[in-house]
Amino acid sequence: MPLWRVSRSHPLYVDLPLIAAGGALVPLAAWLLVLRTSRRPWLAAVIAAGALGLGV
């Protein structure tokens, strides 16, 4: 059996942890980046909320 058939048989098991990690890490990374560059926590929170909203 070719490998591509094995990997396509259960793609949900691979995708769900990646989606969860991306949903958690992208807003965190955006918050840290804005907080580091602007030193304004309220702006970092707004950008993180926007990143979370776009991710959903």
PyMOL commands that set and color helices and strands:
alter all, ss='L'
color gray80, all
select helices_A, chain A and resi 3-9+11-38+41-55
alter helices_A, ss='H'
color red, helices_A
deselect
rebuild
show_as cartoon
